[in-house]
């Protein structure tokens, strides 16, 4: 593996690890699970996808997405990472000499109908929750457009698809700059990730919540997130928001925002918005009982 690919693998794994480990309201983390997903599931899936996604270029984006989901399903029966894989694959395909902002448009424009076929197969394999009848019917038939074209059709109802349609406007234009700002304000990486979640939820109402519970619920979650950011007692506000999101069997899980966080962390590390943290720094937030699910990642040089 080339040095560039090793760096990509490191950034991909660390992005997944930081997102899963940060105790964000409404998501799975070391102290909170869903009935069908646990924190070790995310650790295991991160180990699976990091080396595959790091070798996206010069392979096709669609084939890497399908392989990543297929290999994940061999170790995790539930959908743990479809959204983040969909976001990370084109980002990892940007040639190393270009920034994401400079190179992502070309990658997206070169996506093909075959890429779309491979991604449809990946979606069928992952069988994600929250798909409505329209989306389920869409992925059960052969696509007629390129991967970017079919993503554009869903851009108004799905933030992952919107990133394909808009050259990763959220990741490049909001998530990475916000992380840079938060990193400069605090040495606590976990708080930075949590505050990024709240900023993204506030500005871009979570589309998984919208699909499962309706747009009104997604808008309510955005208002709650904004209120927590403005609260005098941040910790209490965060605790109350977490409880609200977890009502009714975690139906208000802000899962799409979690995927955007992974993409934002990857972009921020790859393009120098934030320094790449050592794995030892993140391990401090991980209970020892989960150590066997981690992999050793070389520090970024």
ABEGO torsion letter per residue (X at the ends): XBAAAAAAAAAAAAAAAAAAABBBBGBBBAABBBAABBAAAAAAAAAAAAAAAAAAOABBAAAAAAAAAAAAAAABABBAAAAAAAAAAAAAABBAABBAAAAAAAAAAABBAAAAAAAAAAAAAAGBBGBBAAAAAAAABBBABBAAAAAAAAAAABAAAAAAAAGGAAAAAAAAAAAAAAAAABABAAAAAAAAAAAAAAABBBAAAAAAAEAAAAAAAAAAAAAAAABABAAAAAAAAAAAAABGGGAABBAAAAAAAAAAAAAAAAAGABBBBBAAAAAAABBAAAAAABBBBBBBX
